[in-house]
Structures are given as structure tokens and as C-alpha cells.
Amino acid sequence: MFNQLDFENWNRREHFQFFNQFDEPFFGIVAEIDCTVAYQICKTK
């Protein structure tokens, strides 16, 4: 389904304009996660 944005009043317009100038306008995040319990459960099964 396609929805047309009201670009002039869009609250994320400034973000779009900033990232749209990049060759690859993507971002990523890195997070440290403790998977000790999940690892132990997987090992027992």
C-alpha cells in the first residue's frame, strides 16, 4: 500500500534531507547483549 507524505509538514523532513545526501543513507547500531541464559537453554536442548 502506498501513502503519499505531506513533505512540507513532515516531522522527519530534516532527517530525510540530511541522510538523503549520503551515497548509502543507512545507519546501524551496536549493542552489548548478555545471552548467557539463552545459551544455557540452547545447550540443554
N, CA, C and O of each residue as an XYZ file, in Angstrom:
180
protein
N       0.851     -1.172      0.000
C       0.000      0.000      0.000
C       0.898      1.236      0.000
O       1.923      1.263      0.681
N       0.526      2.220     -0.736
C       1.312      3.431     -0.891
C       0.587      4.608     -0.257
O      -0.585      4.848     -0.545
N       1.278      5.338      0.603
C       0.741      6.559      1.198
C       1.653      7.716      0.841
O       2.860      7.649      1.069
N       1.099      8.754      0.295
C       1.885      9.926     -0.062
C       2.065     10.815      1.164
O       1.108     11.107      1.881
N       3.299     11.239      1.393
C       3.607     12.093      2.540
C       3.398     13.559      2.208
O       3.615     14.000      1.080
N       2.976     14.292      3.209
C       2.948     15.751      3.095
C       4.357     16.216      3.469
O       4.630     16.523      4.630
N       5.237     16.265      2.486
C       6.659     16.504      2.714
C       6.929     17.835      3.402
O       7.843     17.934      4.220
N       6.156     18.844      3.086
C       6.382     20.173      3.665
C       6.123     20.201      5.173
O       6.755     20.972      5.895
N       5.206     19.374      5.646
C       4.842     19.368      7.065
C       5.279     18.107      7.793
O       4.905     17.902      8.947
N       6.052     17.271      7.147
C       6.503     16.005      7.720
C       7.471     16.282      8.867
O       8.431     17.032      8.689
N       7.236     15.685     10.049
C       8.082     15.988     11.207
C       9.483     15.368     11.093
O      10.355     15.711     11.891
N       9.728     14.475     10.139
C      11.061     13.881      9.952
C      11.738     14.390      8.674
O      12.707     13.794      8.202
N      11.238     15.466      8.132
C      11.765     16.003      6.875
C      13.248     16.364      6.969
O      14.018     16.060      6.057
N      13.649     17.004      8.058
C      15.052     17.396      8.202
C      15.969     16.179      8.256
O      17.065     16.211      7.697
N      15.541     15.114      8.914
C      16.327     13.880      8.951
C      16.456     13.294      7.547
O      17.542     12.892      7.129
N      15.339     13.251      6.828
C      15.354     12.720      5.472
C      16.295     13.516      4.583
O      17.097     12.938      3.849
N      16.204     14.823      4.645
C      17.055     15.658      3.799
C      18.534     15.463      4.132
O      19.373     15.468      3.232
N      18.859     15.293      5.397
C      20.250     15.086      5.803
C      20.778     13.749      5.277
O      21.820     13.702      4.624
N      20.057     12.669      5.564
C      20.531     11.344      5.166
C      20.387     11.090      3.672
O      21.113     10.263      3.121
N      19.485     11.768      3.018
C      19.279     11.573      1.586
C      20.500     12.015      0.771
O      20.657     11.584     -0.372
N      21.358     12.856      1.329
C      22.552     13.334      0.624
C      23.684     12.298      0.626
O      24.641     12.433     -0.137
N      23.587     11.276      1.469
C      24.636     10.263      1.565
C      24.561      9.291      0.391
O      23.486      9.057     -0.160
N      25.711      8.727      0.010
C      25.725      7.690     -1.026
C      24.957      6.458     -0.557
O      24.216      5.849     -1.329
N      25.139      6.097      0.706
C      24.416      4.983      1.299
C      23.725      5.507      2.564
O      24.317      5.490      3.643
N      22.483      5.970      2.438
C      21.812      6.627      3.567
C      21.225      5.651      4.591
O      20.028      5.674      4.878
N      22.085      4.805      5.128
C      21.644      3.832      6.117
C      22.425      4.033      7.399
O      23.466      4.691      7.393
N      21.953      3.493      8.471
C      22.663      3.585      9.731
C      22.534      2.256     10.455
O      21.670      1.442     10.127
N      23.373      2.045     11.416
C      23.316      0.834     12.210
C      23.645      1.161     13.656
O      24.207      2.213     13.962
N      23.291      0.258     14.520
C      23.619      0.429     15.926
C      24.287     -0.840     16.428
O      24.102     -1.922     15.872
N      25.047     -0.689     17.464
C      25.714     -1.811     18.103
C      25.283     -1.818     19.557
O      25.250     -0.778     20.214
N      24.952     -3.009     20.053
C      24.529     -3.121     21.441
C      25.153     -4.367     22.052
O      25.329     -5.381     21.376
N      25.479     -4.284     23.311
C      26.018     -5.421     24.036
C      24.853     -6.139     24.707
O      24.077     -5.529     25.443
N      24.739     -7.442     24.447
C      23.622     -8.221     24.971
C      24.163     -9.430     25.726
O      25.051    -10.128     25.236
N      23.631     -9.673     26.906
C      24.004    -10.842     27.692
C      23.070    -11.989     27.323
O      21.892    -11.976     27.680
N      23.596    -12.977     26.608
C      22.811    -14.127     26.150
C      23.125    -15.381     26.943
O      22.906    -16.489     26.453
N      23.629    -15.233     28.143
C      24.050    -16.375     28.955
C      22.900    -17.351     29.182
O      23.069    -18.554     28.981
N      21.753    -16.863     29.591
C      20.613    -17.740     29.868
C      20.126    -18.417     28.583
O      19.863    -19.619     28.582
N      20.007    -17.678     27.523
C      19.572    -18.257     26.244
C      20.570    -19.309     25.763
O      20.167    -20.347     25.239
N      21.841    -19.058     25.933
C      22.876    -20.018     25.546
C      22.755    -21.302     26.349
O      22.865    -22.395     25.793
N      22.532    -21.180     27.645
C      22.403    -22.360     28.506
C      21.169    -23.185     28.127
O      21.224    -24.414     28.108
N      20.069    -22.514     27.828
C      18.853    -23.226     27.411
C      19.082    -23.965     26.095
O      18.653    -25.109     25.943
N      19.744    -23.328     25.158
C      20.024    -23.953     23.868
C      20.938    -25.166     24.018
O      20.752    -26.180     23.345
N      21.910    -25.056     24.891
C      22.847    -26.179     25.104
C      22.127    -27.390     25.700
O      22.471    -28.528     25.378
N      21.140    -27.163     26.558
C      20.438    -28.293     27.173
C      19.449    -28.948     26.221
O      19.059    -30.097     26.426
N      19.048    -28.237     25.200
C      18.088    -28.790     24.236
C      18.834    -29.255     23.016
O      18.223    -29.757     22.073
